[in-house]
Amino acid sequence: MRIMASAFISLDGVVQAPGGPQEDTDGGFAHGGWSQSFFDPEVVGGAFDDALRTADALLFGRRTWQTMAAAWPERAGDPFADRMNAITKYVVSTTLGEADLTWNNTTLIPGGEAVARLRELRAGGDGTALVMGSPTLVRTLLSEGLLDELRLIIMPVLLGGGKTIFPADGGLRTLKLVSTVTSDAGVQVCTYRTVAGTGTGADAETGTGAGAGADEG
């Protein structure tokens, strides 16, 4: 199964709290909701809809899963919400238990086993698993060479700091740009595919510890 990640991202590489003021204030982040003024239904909305439409499963870190699980079940009856609620979901977590998986069709990937289980998921079967949000999880996937495609919805704004999806391990990783679309507001939707065999360096959060880190994505 291919693993694809989609992320709203600023020009300076920040992905934290694009949707709302209280979404994620870790580190004193004060710009929550920064993507909203650049949203348009055709380009930005279309990229989001297309990613979900072509996905066979969703993959989350614990924080993002909990946010989604609290919101989407209440929106049943809308086609997009119905798709979100019905699709197969995986959540990486060291703290959630089976009793916490109240959102339909969710399977727990224990944080301590995350990298091994994600390798198994990627190696088994056809289709695409889409990662939404979950910056720490995306960073782990990139570090471990487990991400096949990265769709960046790049907003023309600088945020001055915040969470990122990019590993900081000194490794060189090559990506191939396969498509790009620009909105009237200057948003660029860029889809990249990773190039096998180009990763170098080692992230201190990978291996056994990477699963625990992915819990917070």
Backbone bond lengths (Angstrom), bond angles and torsions (degrees), N, CA, C in turn:
res aa  C-N    CA-C-N  psi(-1)  N-CA   C-N-CA  omega(-1)  CA-C   N-CA-C  phi
1 M - - - 1.462 - - 1.525 109.37 -
2 R 1.319 115.82 128.05 1.464 120.11 176.09 1.522 109.66 -68.62
3 I 1.336 116.14 147.16 1.458 120.76 174.20 1.522 108.04 -115.93
4 M 1.319 115.16 123.61 1.465 122.82 -177.85 1.522 108.26 -123.14
5 A 1.318 116.92 141.24 1.465 121.50 175.42 1.520 109.33 -119.54
6 S 1.322 115.05 141.44 1.465 121.51 176.15 1.521 107.85 -124.29
7 A 1.336 117.04 132.52 1.462 119.45 -174.89 1.518 111.34 -145.56
8 F 1.339 115.76 136.01 1.456 121.42 164.86 1.524 106.93 -76.97
9 I 1.334 117.34 131.86 1.455 119.74 -173.25 1.523 110.14 -145.57
10 S 1.331 116.17 142.74 1.460 121.01 177.43 1.527 110.18 -83.48
11 L 1.310 116.12 171.16 1.465 120.21 178.85 1.522 112.01 -63.11
12 D 1.324 117.18 -27.36 1.461 118.75 178.37 1.525 112.07 -98.61
13 G 1.322 117.02 22.16 1.449 121.71 166.89 1.509 116.54 83.63
14 V 1.340 118.42 15.88 1.459 121.42 -178.14 1.531 110.15 -92.16
15 V 1.330 116.12 135.16 1.467 121.39 179.04 1.527 111.97 -118.08
16 Q 1.307 117.95 1.19 1.462 122.24 -172.81 1.523 112.42 -70.52
17 A 1.338 115.99 130.71 1.471 124.16 168.86 1.522 114.50 49.40
18 P 1.333 118.87 55.28 1.465 118.50 177.57 1.519 113.86 -72.92
19 G 1.355 117.53 -19.41 1.454 119.66 -168.68 1.513 116.98 -92.82
20 G 1.347 118.72 -27.07 1.457 118.91 -175.71 1.508 112.47 -168.73
21 P 1.342 117.54 160.65 1.477 122.25 -174.15 1.519 114.35 -58.59
22 Q 1.320 118.32 -36.57 1.462 121.52 -175.77 1.528 113.01 -103.06
23 E 1.321 116.93 11.64 1.467 120.16 -176.42 1.523 112.13 -61.51
24 D 1.325 117.33 -44.40 1.463 121.69 -179.09 1.522 107.95 -162.22
25 T 1.319 116.10 102.93 1.468 120.79 -178.16 1.525 112.21 -102.45
26 D 1.338 118.23 13.93 1.466 121.25 178.55 1.523 110.70 -50.74
27 G 1.334 115.15 140.58 1.451 120.10 178.17 1.518 113.88 71.86
28 G 1.333 116.70 13.21 1.460 120.30 -178.52 1.520 113.55 76.99
29 F 1.337 117.42 20.68 1.471 120.59 -178.25 1.528 109.93 -59.47
30 A 1.330 116.56 125.58 1.466 121.29 -170.31 1.524 113.69 -114.84
31 H 1.337 118.18 7.67 1.464 119.97 -173.42 1.530 112.60 -113.97
32 G 1.337 117.60 25.65 1.454 120.43 -178.11 1.523 112.22 -54.88
33 G 1.331 115.94 135.32 1.460 121.84 -177.82 1.516 114.04 91.74
34 W 1.334 116.61 12.98 1.463 121.53 -173.39 1.528 114.25 -63.15
35 S 1.319 118.65 -19.32 1.473 120.27 -177.79 1.520 112.89 -83.19
36 Q 1.318 118.11 -16.35 1.458 120.72 -167.12 1.524 113.71 -64.22
37 S 1.313 117.59 -37.54 1.468 119.31 -177.38 1.523 112.28 -70.68
38 F 1.327 117.57 -13.75 1.466 120.92 -179.21 1.530 112.53 -101.99
39 F 1.341 115.82 0.89 1.469 119.43 -175.55 1.528 110.92 -72.69
40 D 1.312 116.03 137.08 1.458 121.59 168.58 1.524 107.46 -139.46
41 P 1.330 118.57 144.94 1.466 120.33 -173.82 1.521 113.83 -67.74
42 E 1.331 117.57 -26.48 1.463 119.27 -174.61 1.526 112.11 -78.62
43 V 1.329 118.48 -53.68 1.465 121.27 -174.28 1.522 111.20 -89.12
44 V 1.328 117.19 -58.25 1.463 120.28 -177.55 1.525 110.43 -70.44
45 G 1.321 116.95 -50.26 1.455 119.69 177.45 1.518 111.99 -62.27
46 G 1.332 115.96 -38.14 1.464 120.15 179.54 1.513 112.23 -64.08
47 A 1.342 117.11 -38.19 1.465 120.57 178.79 1.519 110.92 -65.27
48 F 1.328 116.44 -41.67 1.464 121.59 179.18 1.522 110.40 -65.28
49 D 1.337 116.52 -46.35 1.467 120.97 -179.54 1.526 111.30 -63.17
50 D 1.342 116.00 -41.95 1.463 119.52 -178.95 1.515 111.68 -64.58
51 A 1.325 116.85 -40.29 1.467 120.04 179.36 1.519 110.68 -61.16
52 L 1.334 117.24 -44.71 1.458 119.85 -179.88 1.524 111.51 -69.91
53 R 1.327 116.95 -39.39 1.465 121.06 -177.60 1.523 111.79 -61.90
54 T 1.328 116.72 -34.76 1.466 120.61 -176.32 1.522 113.03 -93.49
55 A 1.336 117.09 -2.05 1.466 120.43 -178.71 1.529 110.83 -85.96
56 D 1.323 114.90 147.55 1.458 121.63 175.07 1.525 111.51 -104.34
57 A 1.332 116.51 -14.84 1.461 121.86 178.63 1.523 107.83 -158.60
58 L 1.332 115.78 158.05 1.459 122.44 174.66 1.519 108.93 -113.43
59 L 1.321 115.80 144.47 1.462 122.37 -177.90 1.519 108.13 -128.16
60 F 1.353 116.67 127.23 1.454 121.38 -174.20 1.512 111.63 -131.40
61 G 1.350 115.67 154.34 1.449 121.80 157.40 1.523 108.62 -81.43
62 R 1.317 116.31 167.59 1.464 120.89 -173.21 1.519 113.50 -60.62
63 R 1.340 118.36 -46.89 1.458 120.55 -175.93 1.533 111.38 -61.21
64 T 1.342 116.47 -48.37 1.464 119.82 -178.65 1.524 110.59 -64.88
65 W 1.346 116.91 -41.19 1.464 119.88 178.57 1.521 110.80 -58.67
66 Q 1.335 117.86 -45.17 1.452 120.31 -178.37 1.526 111.53 -63.31
67 T 1.332 117.13 -38.36 1.462 120.61 177.51 1.527 110.57 -63.78
68 M 1.320 116.04 -46.27 1.463 120.55 -179.74 1.530 111.41 -66.42
69 A 1.328 116.08 -42.42 1.469 120.56 -177.37 1.516 111.74 -64.99
70 A 1.327 117.33 -25.84 1.453 120.49 178.74 1.526 112.08 -81.26
71 A 1.331 117.32 -18.65 1.463 120.83 -173.08 1.519 114.76 -104.49
72 W 1.341 117.40 -47.50 1.458 119.37 -166.87 1.529 115.84 -73.58
73 P 1.322 120.92 -35.50 1.467 118.39 179.97 1.530 113.26 -58.86
74 E 1.331 117.88 -29.15 1.460 121.35 -179.67 1.522 112.56 -75.01
75 R 1.333 117.76 -10.76 1.462 121.14 -176.59 1.527 111.79 -102.73
76 A 1.313 117.54 16.78 1.468 121.36 -179.59 1.524 110.17 -54.96
77 G 1.347 115.26 143.28 1.456 121.29 -177.91 1.509 112.84 109.84
78 D 1.329 117.00 -22.41 1.451 122.72 172.84 1.527 107.60 -89.59
79 P 1.345 118.90 134.90 1.471 120.11 -175.96 1.516 114.10 -55.40
80 F 1.337 117.11 -40.56 1.467 120.10 179.64 1.528 110.05 -66.23
81 A 1.337 116.18 -45.39 1.467 120.01 179.66 1.523 110.75 -63.65
82 D 1.332 116.70 -39.99 1.465 119.69 179.83 1.520 110.95 -62.77
83 R 1.327 116.89 -37.14 1.466 120.86 176.95 1.533 110.42 -66.03
84 M 1.335 116.37 -44.18 1.465 120.92 178.08 1.523 111.16 -59.31
85 N 1.307 116.39 -41.80 1.462 120.31 -176.08 1.525 112.90 -75.11
86 A 1.334 117.15 -30.04 1.464 120.43 -174.89 1.524 113.94 -87.55
87 I 1.328 117.72 -27.82 1.456 121.21 -171.91 1.538 110.84 -67.33
88 T 1.315 116.68 152.82 1.466 122.10 173.90 1.522 109.80 -63.77
89 K 1.336 116.03 137.16 1.461 120.82 -177.80 1.528 110.02 -131.77
90 Y 1.334 115.58 145.00 1.458 122.76 174.04 1.522 107.74 -125.38
91 V 1.336 116.72 139.62 1.459 120.71 176.02 1.519 108.94 -129.41
92 V 1.339 115.60 129.67 1.464 122.10 176.71 1.526 107.89 -91.18
93 S 1.327 116.76 123.82 1.464 118.85 -179.05 1.519 111.75 -159.45
94 T 1.320 115.09 143.87 1.468 121.42 171.31 1.522 111.44 -95.96
95 T 1.331 117.61 -11.00 1.458 120.67 -173.38 1.522 114.36 -112.86
96 L 1.314 118.54 -27.54 1.457 120.28 178.95 1.527 110.42 -74.32
97 G 1.333 115.53 147.74 1.455 121.95 172.65 1.520 110.21 -116.83
98 E 1.321 116.88 173.90 1.457 120.56 -178.17 1.531 111.57 -58.38
99 A 1.312 117.17 -33.76 1.465 120.64 -179.04 1.523 112.58 -68.70
100 D 1.333 116.99 -18.14 1.468 121.14 -179.46 1.520 112.83 -85.38
101 L 1.320 117.68 -8.60 1.465 121.17 -172.12 1.527 109.99 -85.65
102 T 1.326 115.10 69.77 1.459 121.17 -174.70 1.529 113.40 -81.63
103 W 1.320 117.49 -15.06 1.462 120.68 179.57 1.525 108.81 -82.86
104 N 1.326 116.28 133.43 1.461 121.71 -175.32 1.527 113.08 -49.28
105 N 1.336 115.34 140.00 1.469 122.70 168.87 1.527 113.12 60.14
106 T 1.326 117.06 36.91 1.458 121.06 177.47 1.524 110.57 -102.27
107 T 1.340 115.87 132.82 1.465 123.21 175.60 1.518 108.78 -114.25
108 L 1.322 116.76 134.39 1.462 122.38 179.99 1.527 110.76 -85.00
109 I 1.338 116.06 132.23 1.456 122.90 168.76 1.523 106.75 -108.75
110 P 1.333 118.92 107.29 1.474 120.30 -177.80 1.522 111.21 -57.89
111 G 1.330 115.83 135.83 1.459 120.37 -174.92 1.510 114.04 -57.17
112 G 1.334 117.85 -37.97 1.447 120.60 -178.81 1.512 114.03 -68.65
113 E 1.337 116.32 -16.80 1.462 121.76 179.74 1.521 111.54 -110.18
114 A 1.343 117.58 11.08 1.458 121.05 -166.38 1.517 113.75 -57.56
115 V 1.330 117.61 -51.78 1.461 119.41 -174.09 1.528 111.10 -63.16
116 A 1.328 117.09 -44.46 1.462 120.36 179.67 1.526 110.93 -63.83
117 R 1.331 116.91 -42.66 1.462 120.31 -178.88 1.524 111.73 -69.09
118 L 1.326 116.91 -35.51 1.454 120.13 177.40 1.524 111.13 -69.01
119 R 1.332 117.02 -35.35 1.465 119.70 174.36 1.531 110.42 -62.45
120 E 1.324 116.42 -41.96 1.466 120.86 178.64 1.527 110.74 -63.93
121 L 1.316 116.66 -42.97 1.462 120.83 179.06 1.521 111.00 -60.56
122 R 1.321 116.07 -44.47 1.463 120.70 -178.57 1.527 111.61 -67.63
123 A 1.325 116.44 -33.73 1.464 120.25 -177.15 1.529 112.63 -81.41
124 G 1.321 116.86 -16.39 1.464 119.29 -171.97 1.507 113.65 -105.46
125 G 1.320 117.68 115.57 1.457 121.82 170.66 1.510 114.75 84.26
126 D 1.343 113.50 176.44 1.457 121.44 -178.69 1.531 109.69 -96.46
127 G 1.335 115.28 -178.33 1.454 120.56 175.89 1.514 112.94 96.09
128 T 1.340 114.69 -174.20 1.458 122.26 -176.36 1.517 110.24 -131.50
129 A 1.328 116.00 132.85 1.461 122.18 171.02 1.522 107.12 -102.42
130 L 1.317 116.69 124.38 1.457 122.78 -176.19 1.515 110.10 -102.92
131 V 1.318 116.06 128.18 1.462 122.08 173.99 1.520 108.20 -96.40
132 M 1.338 116.35 123.66 1.458 122.25 174.46 1.530 108.22 -109.92
133 G 1.338 116.72 135.03 1.456 118.74 -178.87 1.519 110.18 59.45
134 S 1.351 116.54 -132.94 1.472 122.49 171.29 1.527 112.75 53.64
135 P 1.346 118.95 57.38 1.467 120.00 -173.80 1.514 114.43 -60.36
136 T 1.329 118.42 -37.59 1.463 119.36 -179.18 1.521 110.73 -68.41
137 L 1.316 116.44 -37.28 1.458 120.63 177.24 1.525 110.45 -64.77
138 V 1.333 117.44 -44.53 1.472 120.11 178.61 1.518 110.36 -61.35
139 R 1.324 116.67 -40.76 1.467 119.97 178.88 1.527 110.71 -62.03
140 T 1.323 116.92 -40.33 1.461 120.61 177.30 1.524 111.03 -64.38
141 L 1.328 117.03 -43.76 1.464 120.88 179.12 1.529 111.16 -60.48
142 L 1.321 117.15 -42.83 1.463 120.48 177.22 1.523 111.00 -64.75
143 S 1.328 116.44 -42.97 1.460 120.45 -179.04 1.514 111.91 -61.83
144 E 1.335 115.92 -36.79 1.465 121.36 -175.86 1.527 113.38 -91.23
145 G 1.325 118.00 1.30 1.461 120.84 -179.52 1.515 113.17 69.70
146 L 1.343 116.82 31.05 1.461 121.24 -175.64 1.525 113.21 -106.81
147 L 1.318 117.88 1.60 1.461 120.80 179.84 1.522 109.57 -99.67
148 D 1.332 115.75 127.68 1.470 120.74 -178.77 1.515 113.00 -94.22
149 E 1.336 116.92 -33.11 1.465 120.18 -175.57 1.519 109.62 -145.42
150 L 1.326 115.68 142.33 1.455 122.41 -178.57 1.522 108.58 -131.05
151 R 1.334 116.04 117.34 1.464 120.84 177.58 1.521 108.40 -106.32
152 L 1.314 116.62 111.20 1.456 122.66 -179.26 1.525 109.73 -101.84
153 I 1.320 115.95 123.76 1.462 122.02 175.58 1.524 105.27 -100.99
154 I 1.329 115.27 94.45 1.465 122.70 -166.67 1.519 109.92 -90.83
155 M 1.345 115.89 116.40 1.450 122.11 -178.80 1.536 109.99 -94.25
156 P 1.336 118.05 141.13 1.474 120.81 -178.10 1.520 111.74 -78.96
157 V 1.332 116.08 68.46 1.458 121.16 -178.79 1.523 108.81 -148.87
158 L 1.332 116.55 146.04 1.457 123.47 173.79 1.521 108.42 -107.52
159 L 1.330 116.97 131.89 1.458 121.06 -175.61 1.524 113.52 -110.29
160 G 1.314 117.91 -11.11 1.457 120.77 171.96 1.514 116.13 77.81
161 G 1.324 117.28 8.62 1.462 120.35 179.12 1.513 111.17 138.91
162 G 1.325 115.33 155.17 1.454 121.66 -177.74 1.513 109.87 146.09
163 K 1.305 116.50 -175.43 1.459 121.25 -175.89 1.521 111.58 -70.23
164 T 1.328 115.46 146.79 1.456 122.18 -179.20 1.523 109.60 -130.56
165 I 1.315 115.94 162.51 1.467 120.51 176.90 1.521 111.78 -98.66
166 F 1.339 118.32 -3.08 1.457 120.19 -170.65 1.521 111.61 -93.91
167 P 1.335 117.80 133.41 1.466 120.82 176.85 1.524 111.02 -61.14
168 A 1.324 116.38 146.61 1.471 121.93 177.39 1.519 109.09 -117.61
169 D 1.341 116.22 49.01 1.463 121.45 -173.96 1.522 112.60 -107.62
170 G 1.328 117.35 7.16 1.459 119.96 -178.70 1.516 114.00 79.36
171 G 1.334 117.16 5.56 1.461 120.66 -177.88 1.516 112.65 -82.32
172 L 1.330 115.98 145.78 1.467 122.68 176.01 1.521 108.26 -98.90
173 R 1.327 116.78 125.25 1.463 121.78 -179.96 1.519 108.61 -132.75
174 T 1.313 116.89 127.86 1.463 121.75 -177.48 1.516 110.13 -97.99
175 L 1.334 115.89 136.33 1.454 121.95 175.64 1.528 108.98 -124.42
176 K 1.319 115.92 152.28 1.460 121.56 179.80 1.525 109.02 -112.22
177 L 1.337 117.03 123.71 1.455 121.62 177.11 1.525 108.91 -75.17
178 V 1.350 116.58 122.02 1.466 119.85 -177.35 1.524 112.69 -111.31
179 S 1.330 117.95 -18.32 1.461 119.55 174.99 1.513 109.88 -162.59
180 T 1.333 115.81 153.79 1.456 121.04 175.80 1.522 109.49 -150.66
181 V 1.322 115.80 140.17 1.457 122.94 177.03 1.522 107.26 -134.59
182 T 1.341 117.22 139.98 1.458 121.31 179.92 1.518 109.89 -119.18
183 S 1.328 115.99 133.09 1.459 120.78 178.67 1.523 110.25 -88.67
184 D 1.337 116.48 168.59 1.465 121.15 178.48 1.524 111.68 -63.78
185 A 1.347 116.61 -25.13 1.464 120.65 179.36 1.520 112.70 -85.24
186 G 1.325 117.41 1.07 1.458 121.07 177.92 1.511 114.91 90.35
187 V 1.325 117.37 11.08 1.465 120.68 175.04 1.526 108.85 -78.05
188 Q 1.313 116.24 135.11 1.457 121.49 176.16 1.526 109.27 -112.34
189 V 1.325 115.91 124.55 1.460 121.57 173.68 1.522 106.65 -99.83
190 C 1.329 115.71 107.66 1.465 121.71 -175.16 1.522 109.18 -115.24
191 T 1.318 116.31 125.30 1.454 121.69 178.98 1.523 109.13 -107.51
192 Y 1.339 114.96 124.21 1.461 122.12 -179.13 1.523 109.72 -118.14
193 R 1.307 115.69 147.46 1.458 121.16 169.33 1.517 108.79 -114.35
194 T 1.311 115.97 139.05 1.457 119.90 179.86 1.520 110.00 -73.66
195 V 1.327 115.50 148.63 1.460 122.28 -179.44 1.514 107.71 -103.25
196 A 1.311 116.84 117.89 1.465 121.64 -174.37 1.520 111.15 -61.14
197 G 1.334 114.74 141.54 1.454 120.91 171.78 1.508 115.26 82.23
198 T 1.378 118.18 12.50 1.463 118.89 -177.90 1.517 112.97 -105.29
199 G 1.321 119.30 -4.98 1.462 121.05 -177.83 1.515 111.93 -74.39
200 T 1.334 116.03 138.92 1.459 121.76 173.05 1.508 108.32 -137.29
201 G 1.307 116.58 159.82 1.454 119.93 179.83 1.506 110.74 91.79
202 A 1.332 116.59 169.06 1.459 121.47 -178.75 1.510 109.39 -138.09
203 D 1.318 116.08 125.37 1.463 121.69 179.51 1.515 109.01 -80.43
204 A 1.312 117.21 132.86 1.463 120.70 179.84 1.509 112.63 -64.69
205 E 1.366 117.27 -16.60 1.459 120.07 -178.99 1.524 112.41 -96.00
206 T 1.318 119.36 3.14 1.455 120.95 -178.57 1.512 110.31 -85.93
207 G 1.346 114.24 -177.08 1.467 118.72 -176.78 1.510 109.51 72.47
208 T 1.328 117.21 -145.39 1.447 121.36 -177.95 1.511 111.67 -60.02
209 G 1.312 118.36 -39.87 1.462 121.30 -177.63 1.499 113.77 -70.40
210 A 1.334 118.81 -21.44 1.449 120.12 -176.89 1.503 111.95 -65.23
211 G 1.311 117.27 -32.25 1.445 119.50 179.47 1.501 111.30 -62.21
212 A 1.314 117.84 -41.70 1.449 121.44 179.72 1.517 110.62 -64.50
213 G 1.343 116.19 -40.16 1.460 118.71 177.98 1.516 112.05 -64.05
214 A 1.341 117.02 -38.26 1.452 121.13 -178.16 1.512 111.96 -64.65
215 D 1.330 117.62 -20.67 1.466 122.39 178.94 1.517 111.70 -58.50
216 E 1.326 117.42 -29.40 1.457 119.75 -174.97 1.513 112.85 -90.83
217 G 1.348 119.12 -3.47 1.451 120.71 -177.20 1.508 113.27 -76.93
